[in-house]
Amino acid sequence: MLRSRKHWLFSIQAFLAGVLALAIAFWQDLPRPYWALATVYIASQPLMGATFSKSFYRAIGTVAGAGMAILLVPNLVNAPPVLVLAVALWSGLCLYLSILDRTPRGYAFMLAGYTTAIIGFPAVETPIEIFDLALARTEEILVGIFCAALTSSLFFPRSVGPAVAERAALWLDDARAAARDALRETNASVREAHWLRLAGDTTKIEALAEHLPFEAAESRASLPLVQSLVPRMLMTLAAISAIRDLTTELHGLGGPSPRAASLLARVETTLTTDSDGASTTLPDAINADISAMGDVASWRELVELNLAVRLRDLAALFSDNGALAGALASSNAHGANVPLAFPIDADASRVRHDEHARALIAAATLSSALILCCAFWILTSWPDGAAAAMMAAVAGSLFATQDDPVPSIRKFGFWSAVAVAVSGVYVFVILPKVHSFETLALALAPALLLFGLLIAEPKTFVIGIALGILMPTTMALQGAYDVNAKAFLNTGLAMVAGMAIAAATTAALRVIDAEWRLARFIRANHRSLAEVADIRGQRNDAYLLGLMFDRLSTVAPIIQTADADMPDAMRQLRAGLNMVEARKARAELPDKARRRLDAALLRLRRSYRQHAPLDRRALESLNHAIQALRPDDPADRTALLALVGLRRCLFPEAAPLQIAVSGGHP
């Protein structure tokens, strides 16, 4: 895997950028040229847009962090506890904002936090030099950023757009398999594995597309396509889940009728043979079947009618997904003109769920780690305490978005120790024999090329970053060879010790785990469902559904970690969709039917607001609302199908319901 062509090209690209950054830093006589080299390996990404966005936000974060160091250190240096508290609170605040942001912009907030520690702590002994130190650090970072961005665009450039298109095509293949599973009697664990992978891949596609604005205009034009595609991907999962539930219901009623079985077979054939996932004519064909069904006279026929409607929605969604993915693959710059069959409110694709509690706990953990590390530094008069404190800030920030950062911090610390050892070999064995920049570049090539290969592979990314940051930093390359063995060893040990303190503090204070986050998401969805069910509510339905879309895509990796059930999260989204449909249809209902519908929604609202399990009274309210509607009345049918879907979604074990078949309302 590490020997793939793409990995090697990226590694060579990063090496060229690193050598160029080091050459410029030497040429400009910057005080710490090694920071320019380390920055290249921090900022470089396999895709050009990702490199540009990370470089841009790293520049902003560096300037902001340097400015805060200049503000805090000279004014608070004579009160060390106050200075430590100020830096710790600032770093925690920046990490809090970074976690909430969840876009590439969040990197700027995180950088602003730990850059203040990197610049400020080493300057406490000579605060008068803080401005020069901050300026030099900023210049070195900017040199590294410039070189990383330059080589990314000149040598072996890889655009984000084709990568997004490739992942979207793979997603469609998986979605077709998941849809076929829903139409057949397949193992439940296989179906859930498909759903989890699809939901998680949707998040990855959306995150990758956020780098598109940093590329050329042709690539930026793909962004509206992705913004239209992502909510339809998630809606496709909801449709697949609903179809699985309805086919399960039919099997419990003795199996589908010949007409329904024929429709299922036709859809399955289309999913198997059509390269776009569904023929653009299939939704119209299913509509014709729905019109030919005639009057609905039983619960079974009502379920089959609902199934036909969901199959039509699924066909329309696959048609849209195929058209949008095709436009992405062909770099269609007119994404807004792609004809779409399934309408989704644009507001639903731009809403993000904020995990304030999680962000606050992560920020408090980082601040505590910094305070503990600095307290030990101050109380013991540790000469290299500054190095430990700044690495505690770095390690505590880089992995804070993980549910359990401790293993990653430990791994980062271990490979940082390896980096110190490799650096020692270079400093004491190899560098004394280097007498020109050319021989220095050749000597560094084996290590730097290896680091690039490790960074290019997600499974070894942490190893590559640890080596790429710590080896140049501990080598402390200068224009002339000058090394102090004692200082080298103490600095290296202090850096590793700082990461150990960060890991220990995180293990002791971080109370977040996957189960905790999953419970928070469920409660947040309950609040949203309560708002959707509120017939007097003023909140925009698209906003609420957008939140639930975002939670569904975010919760997939959490469910995998917690070994929980994907259907629970999917049913919550489907419940919201059905309630929105019922609310939209209520205005056309006669008074009695509307009152029954309102009573059912208000009963659900009460249960969701109290985070209480849905009880028999909620089921009875839904039954009364369904029985008050007439399946042969076109004005009632939309609300009726929504309520049938809601009943099946919330009460999958409930017995079939007797429905009224005579015309007119009582």
C-alpha angles and dihedrals in degrees: 000000000000089000095061117126094242092053093050093048091051092048092051090047092052091046092053090049091049094050091047092049091049091049093051092047091052091045092052091044093235112182096236110029091169091072089063089053093046091048091058091059092045095049101037116102130176091245122063097224092050090052091049094048094046091047093049095050092041089057091051093046093048093052092047093047092047091050092052091049090053089050098047108035102057092043099045105027092104090056103052097179091053091047092050091048092049094050091044093051092045092050091047092049092050091049090049091055091044093055092047093050098061092185131095086269089070089072089069091057093049092048092050089057103050095033088066088056093046093052100031105047097053089049098058092093092053106023091166088071095052095106093050090046092049092046093049092048091050092048092049092048092048091050091052092046092049093050093047092051093044097052091042090060098039106038121053094331116198116195124218092226098071090044091055091047091050093051091046090054091050089048090054091052091052092045091054089052091049091049091050089050089054091054094050136056098261133156112282093225090055091052093048091048089055092049093049093049092047094049092046093047090052089059091049092050092050092047092049092049091056088076092059095090088066094060135072121303092259091059093042089058088067093065096083088052091057091045088056094042102050099061089045089053090055092043088053089058090051091050092049090050092049092049091051090052093048094048088050089053091051092051088054088054093053101279134294122307118253090261093051092044090052091051092049091049092050092051092047091050091051092049090051100046107027113090090209093054094246134025114251088231095054097084090055091048091052089048088057090052090050091052090049094054092084123192120000112230105170145029090256092056090047090054090049091050089051090049091052091052092050091047089052089051091048092051091049091048093050089048090053093044091051093048094048094044089049091051089051092051092049093045090239105190091197098067092149088065096058105118111239127195102192115063119219123175108249090224090066092068098054104055124103130194113233118216098202096166093052092047092047093051091049091049092049090049092052092047091049092050091052093047092049093047093048092045090056089046093052098041094048096036086232107192093211097038091115091064091050093049095049093048090048087056092049097046093042091053104041096062101029093111091065120095089232110021095173098088091049093047090049091048090048090050094049094051090044087059088050088050090054090052092049089047089053090055090052096044098047103027112024108028095057087065094049114097105164140036091249093057089045090055091048092048092051094044099087094050096041094047089051091050090052092052091051093049092050092060114069092214092058098031094110091052092050094047092049092051094041093053103036103040096058091040096052092041087059093199113210136177089262129035109258122150136167112200095204094049091046093053095044093048093049093049091047092054093051090045090054090055091047090054090049091051094048093047092047092049091051100043108026104097096173120112134161094265091052092050092046091052090050091052091050092051090047090052089050089056091049092047090051089055092047090051092049104103089193095048122124097201116117110253092217090057092052093046090046088057091051091048089053093047092050092054092044096045096056097084089042090055090051091052094045093043088230131148121278094200091067092060091042093051091053090056092046091049089055092048092050093048091051090052091049093049092050091051097046095083091067095050126101117253100264095047091046091051091051091048091048091050091052093049093047090050089053090045091055093050094047093047090054092042086232126151114263107258139196092277091060090052092048091051090053091047091052091049092050093047091051090060127078118223091204092056111088090208091058100040099083093050091043094053091046091052093046089052090047092050093050090046097049100031107030092161096052118120120252114280129233110236132197116251105179119101124259133027123280 
